[in-house]
């Protein structure tokens, strides 16, 4: 009976390995590439650095007038003022259901700040103008109007589809994707990112299954391949230990029974790197949130209770042009954001390095403001009916609030310091991070999402501060482990190929 079980395990490992080892090998190789070149994205820092500075002379209408031109029936979710296509424009995001949505997300609108004209559907000329303002002095060639392509699978782009693809004449032949609803550049993909992306993110995320007949099953394919991969490693580990002689050697002088060099190296590398392979394929599975096991159980935050009401454009009485003129003496404003925090309205002037200056929204002239921290504490308490367990000021990064390099999967999230960590006294043990300087909510984690942080971010990319703060130690360690995992995988590929060739020869002579 025991010999039958061993034989069954051996056969399961062999044939599963023939199917899966190539996937494993590609994951290890592409994972190393993604340590340095990620999937193309437009980070907040990139966007602000590239945005033209606002010109006070171009701002002639108020936020209230812009909202009226947009024709919204309910208060907007967001109002921003930034350069679009080389001219100042209000970008207004309706509240859910108030405008046509992109797969459930409201579609933003743009209104010119000089003439008060709604952009409507952005044409190729405006897309080229927007791209040229993003890359001054470079030629811009409008390539296509497309729904989705290899570099725009992100669901965050849904409200902006279809997208104008514009190729720039810069040395890296950068592709810019321009929103058809607002005219803003919403993604860039340099030639370097695209080239390495095919051996990095495209391979790692199995994007070759996207835009095909099985596109709808892409997520399921990754989940089931990851489950099968985890099972393969576990079965292989059992087989590997069974075949290894700890007390004495085989007749070939080795503790491994295999005389064939490739088989022996697969056996040895499997024993050494099986744990690495298992943790990476398992954590990759966790990243997909299979069967929604990490779906938040926390109630939705009561945002209007926190802000003190809906965003009311009529409350912004200060002249935006005057704020831009006042900022020009220091760091020029790239964007104005019209916000409401703890019952008060403010204008945030943002410069090219992301620094924010707060202005009183109702003053007759530009007047700097600061959020009252006592009022802010009362406001955050209204986010949940459960009440607050404690508020902690975080002055340095920790295990749950930290920054990653911009190109990484989590690298686009803004992580200012100091922040408040608000711990609510609810059943899911919800945490929320809030920037006390601006009142911006920076993220929410309940106990399940904190578990996912360890099962995915820690196990998959070793997001552990003692390592992240000691680069290149992090790089060396991950590359060494990846090389070992790739050796395990590709020896399996060679063994599997030889086995299939042998089977084919037997069948052809059979």
N, C-alpha and C positions, 0 to 999 in steps of 0.2 A: 504493500500500500504506500509506504514512504517513498519507494523508488518511483511509483507512478506519479505521485505529487511532484517530486523533483523533476521528472521528465516533463510534466505538464507546465511547470513554472519555466523550465528552460525553453520550451517551444513558444509559450506566450511571450517571453522576453525577446526571443529571436524575431518573431514575425511582427510584433509591435515595434521593435527597434527598426526594422526595415522600413516601416512606414514613417516613423516619427523622428529618427535621428537627423534627417536633413533639416527638419523644422528646428530641432534643438541647436544644431550647428549655426543656422542662420540667426537664431535669437542671440547666441553668444557673440557672434561677430558684429551684428547690427547694434547690440547693446553697447559695445565699446565705441562705435562710431557716435552713438547718441550721447555719450559722455561729453562730446565736444561740439557736435552739430545736431541740433534738435529739429523737430518738425517746424516748418516756417510759421512764424507768428509775428504780429506787430505788438510789441510790448508797450506799455504806457510811456516808458522812458524814451523808446525809439520815436514814438508818435509825437511826443512833446518836443523832442530835439529837432524833428523835421518840420513841425508846423511853422508857417510864417507868423511873425509877430502881428498882433492886432494893430490896426490903424484907427485912431480915434475919429479921423475925418470920415471914415466909412460907416460909422455907427450913428444912424439918424432916427431909428425907431426904438421903442422900449420893449422889454420882454412881453408886457401885456398886449401891445399892438401885434407882436409876432404871433402870440398864441391866438389872437383873434383871426389873423390871416390864415393860420393853420386850420381854423374851423373846428376846433375841438369842442365836444359837448360836455366834457368833464375835465377837471384839472389834470394837467400833465404829470407824468411820473418824473420827468427830468427836463431841465432847460440848460443848454450850454451855448456859449458864444465863441466861435472859433473861425479861422480862415478856411473857406471851402472854395476850391477852384480859384484861389488867389484873392478872394474877397470875403469880407466878414459876413457871417451868417449865423442865425440862431438855429440850433439843432434841437428839436423838440421831440421827446419820446412820449407818446400818449400812454395813459394808463391802460391796463389790459382790457381789450374789448372795445376800445374807443376808435380804433383804426384797423385797417387790414393787417393781419398778423402773419409773421413768417413762422409757420409750424408752431403756433402757440405764443410766439413772442411778438409784442407790438412793433409795428414798422415805424421807424422814426421819420420825421419830416424836417425839411430845411427851408428857412425863410431868410431872404437876403436882408442884411441889416441896414442897407442904404435905401433901397426902393420898397422894401416890404413885399417882395414877390415870392410866392411859393415855387420852389424848384419843380415840383411834380416829378415826372420820370426823367432821370438824368440821361442826357444823350452822350454820344461819343465825344463831341467837342468839349463838353464840360468835364468828362472823365480825363481827357488829355490835359486840360488846363489844371485840374486838381493834381495829376501826376507830375506835371511840370513844376508846380509850386512846391511839391514834396521834394523834387530833385532839381533845384534851380540850375539853369544853364545846360541841361541835358535834353536831347531830343526825346520825344515820346511818340510811340507808335501804337495806335489802338488795334489790338489783335482780334478781340472777340467779345461778345456778350454771352456769358455762360452761366448755367445754373450752378454747376459744381465741377471741380476737377480734382486732380491728385493732391493739390496743396490746399484745398478749401473744404475739407470734410467736416470741419468744426461746426457744431450746431449753433455756436455763438454768432455765426455769420448769417444765419437764416433770415433775420429781419432785413438784410441788405441785398438779398438775392432778387433777380439775377445780378451777377457781378461783371463789371467791365474789366477785362484784362488788358493792361497797358504795359508794353515792353519799353524799358528805358534804354537810352544809348550810353549808359555809364559803363565803365570797364567790366563790371560783373554782370551786365545784361539783366538787371533786376526786373522782375515782374511785379507790378503793382496791381492790386485788386481794388476797384473803386465801387462804392455802394451805389446802386441804381436808385436808391431812395433819397440819399442826402448828398451824394457827390464826394464824400470823404474817402480817403484811402483807408481801408480797413484791414489790409494784409499786404506784407511784402515778402517776396521770396527771391533772394539773390541767386545768381548762377551757382555759387558755391553751395548754398543750402540745397538747391535742387539736385546738384550732382551727388553730394554726399547723402542727400535724403533718400535716394533710391537704395543705397546700401545701408542706410540707417533706419529712419522712421518708417519708410514705405515697406521695407522688409520686416522690420520688427513687429509692426502692427498688422501685418498680413493685408496691407492695403491693395495687393494684387487681386483680392477677392471683391474689392469695391468696384462699383460701376460695371458689374457683370450680372449674369443671371442669378447669382447667389448673393447679391448685395444685401438683400433683406435678412439673410441669415449670417451676416458677417460676425456679429457679436456671439451668436450661438456656436459658430465654427471655432472661434478662439476659446470659448469656455470649454467645449468638449475636447478640443485638442490639448488644452492645459490639463484637464482631468486625466485624459489618457496618458499624457506625459508624466504626470505625477505617479500614476499606477506603474508605468514602465520603469521609472527609477526605483520604486519600492521593490518590484519583482526582481529587477536586475541586482539590487543590493542583496537580496536573499540568495539569489543564484551565485553571486560573486563571493559571498562569505562561505557558502557551502563548498565552493570549488577551491578555496584557498586553504592551504595546509599551514597551520600555525605551529605544529609540533615538529614536523619533519618536512623534507623536500621530496618532490617528485623525482622520477628517474632522469629528467632533463636538467636537474640541478636547481630548479626554481620551485618556489612555493605555489606557482601557478602551473596548471597542468598543460597549458597550451604551448606547443612547439612553434606554431606559426607566430611570427613577430607581431603582426597586426592584432591577432586575437589576444596575445599576452598583454600588449599595451592597452587594449580596450579593457581587459580584466583589471589591470593595475590602476589605470586612470579612473575606472569606475569605483573602485574601493576608496580612492583618495578624494574624488570630487563628486561622489554621489550626493552628499549632503548639500553641496553648493547647487548642483543641478536641481535637486528637489525644492530647495527654498526659493530659487529663482522662478521655476515654473509654477510653484504654488502661489507665490506672491504676485506673479503675473495674472494668475486666475483671480486673485483677490481684487486686482485693479479693475476688473470688469464688473464688480459688484454682482456676482452671479445670483440669479433668482432674488435680487434686491435684498440680500441678507444684511446689508449695511444701510438700508433706507432709514432715514431719520425718523424717529418716533416722537420727536419734539414737536409741539404745536408751532404753527407759523408765528413769527414775532409780530406783535401788534405795532406795525410801523407808524400808523397815524397817531397812535397814542404816544409813541416816542417823539415824533416830529412836532406834535401839537396841532395836527391838522394837515389837510392836503396842501400841496404846493400851490400857492396863490400868487399868480403873476402880478396882480394889482398891488401887492405889498412891496414890490421892488421899485421904489420911487427914486432912488439915486440914479444919476445919469451914468450908464455904462461907459460912454465915451470919456467922461471925466475920470473914471477909475483907470481906464487904459492910459490916459494922458498922465495921471499921477504916477502910475507904475513905470512909465517910460523913463523917468528920471533915475530909476534903479534898475531892477531886472525887468525887462519888457514882458508884458503879459502875452502869453500864447493862447490862453483860454480863460474865459470867465464862466464860473459855474454858479447857478442860482439855486440855493439850497435852503431848507428849513430844518432847524435843529432845536429841540426842547422849547418849542413854542415861539421861536424867533426866526426871522428870515435874514440870511446873509448872502453876500456875494464873495465867492472865492476867486481871487486872481492868481492864476498859476503861471509860473515862468517856465523857461525851457528845461530847467533841472528839476522840475516837479515841486519846487517850493511854493507854498500857499500863503497868501496874505488875505486875511479876513476883513471884509468891509461891512459896515452897517447898511442894510438894504433900504432903510427908510430915511436915512439922513439926506438933507438937501445937497450936501457936498460930500465928496469922498471922505469917509471917516473910518479909521481902522477900528476893528472890534475884536473882542475875545469872548469865547463862550464861557459863561459862568459855570464853574465846575459843580457847584451845589445844585444848580438847576439841571445840569447834565446827569448827575447821579439820580435825581428824582425822575428824570425822563427815562433812563435805562431801566429803572424799576418798573416802569409801565409796559415794558416790552413783553413781559410774561405775567400772567395772573398768579403764578406760583411764588413770586417774590424772590429776593436775592439772598443767597447764602453768604457770599462775600465778594468784595471788589478788591483786586490786587493790581497794583501798578507794576507793569513789566518793563524794566529798563534795559534788559539785555535778552537776546534770543534764548529760547529754551526748547525742550523736546516737542512742543506743540505749536510754537510760534517762532518761525525762523525763515530766513531768506535763502533761496537757491539761485544759481546762475541763471541769467535771463533765458538762455536757450533750452533749459530743462522743462520738463512737463509742468512743474509747479512754479517755474521761475518768473512768470509774468505777473504774479500776485504782488501787489505793493505791500511792503512790510515796514512801515515807519516805526520809530521808537521815540519816546516811550508810548505804551498803550495800556489800556485797562483791560483786565480779564474779568468779566462779570460771570460769576457762577450762580446759576439759578437753582432754586430749591424745588425742582420738579423731578418727576420719576426718571426721565432719561438723563438726568444730571447734565443739563445743557450748559455749555460755555459760550460766551460771545466776546470777541475782541473789538474794542472801540478806540478810535483815536481821540483822545481828550482835547486835542488842539483844534480839530475840525468837526468832531462829532460823527465822523464817517465810520460805519460798521464794516469791519474788515474780515468777518467770517464767523461761522457758527459751527460748533462741534458738540455732538452729544456722545454718550459713552460708546455707542457702536462705531461712530466715526473715529473716535480716539483709538479703538481697537484696530480699525482698518489702517490707521496711520502706522502702526507697528507691523501689521501683517503685509502691508504693501510698501509704503515708503521706506521703512527700515530694512525689511528683508530684500526688497528688489533693488534699491539704489543706495542702500546703506546711509540713509539720512540720519546720521548720528553726529551731534555737534562735535564731540572730541575728534572725530575723523574729518568732518567737513572743515573744521578750523585748522587742520594740519595737512593741507595739501602741500606737496604731492603724495603724501602717504596714502590718502584715499585713492588717488589715481593708480598708484603702483599696486595696491592691494586688489582693487577691482579688476585691473588688467590681468594680473597674474591668475586670479581665480577664473576669469573669462577664458584665458588661454587654456587652462586645465579643462574647463567645461567643453571648449571647442575640440580639444584633443579627444576627449571621451566621445563626443558626438561624431566627429568625422572618421575616427577609426570604426565606429559603428556603421557609418555610411559605406565605407569600403568593404567591410565584412558583409553587409547586406547586399551590396552589388555583386560580390563574388558568389554569394549564395544563390541569388536570382539567376546569374549566368549558369551556375551548375544545374539548377532546376530546369532551365530552358534547354540545355544540352541533353539532359536525360529525357525530357519530353520529345525532343526532336528525333531521338534515336529509339523512342519507345514504340 
